[in-house]
Amino acid sequence: MALWQSARPPHPFAEIWCQELAGLGELAALRARLRASTTGSPTVRDPERDHWSERLVLIADELTSNALRHGGGSVAAVLGRSGDEWLIAVRDSAAGVPPTPAQGRDPGLGGFGLYLVADLSTAHGWYADAGTKTAWAVVDGSDTAR
């Protein structure tokens, strides 16, 4: 089974916000907005309690930076929620280019972020729709999450 399957998220998530991004310089603001939306603070206040939200921030950073570097066109990050589950979905204009984890390369050359996203999320995938590609991941925000 491939690490990144073409699939939609496992169930509907209520959209909290959508943020358009034009460049890598906007990632710090995206990280702060995610923290504020999930924990009430734009900075880490309680690492023991907020470990799940930092996983979400790291995943969002990876998916968004990939979209900005390789996706082309308009890039948008969407935060969604369903109960204790949080969805980060990142849309770009490269509908024909699926997320492809690096294989057979020196780890020092990078390109292993998609493995990290897969490891940190409870579910992940991607889909193409109307000329766009969306890569997504779900993080469990309950106290019992890993």
Number of C-alpha atoms within 10 A of each C-alpha: 4 7 13 17 13 16 14 16 18 11 6 11 17 12 14 12 12 14 13 14 19 13 14 14 10 13 17 11 12 20 19 15 20 24 21 15 15 19 17 12 14 16 13 17 12 10 10 8 14 16 16 23 22 19 20 27 19 17 26 27 22 18 23 28 21 20 28 21 10 14 22 13 13 16 23 18 24 19 23 18 19 14 10 11 15 26 26 27 25 28 27 23 22 20 17 12 12 18 23 13 15 15 9 5 10 9 10 7 8 9 15 16 18 20 14 14 24 18 13 20 20 15 16 26 22 20 19 20 10 7 10 18 24 28 27 26 25 27 24 23 21 13 11 7 12 12
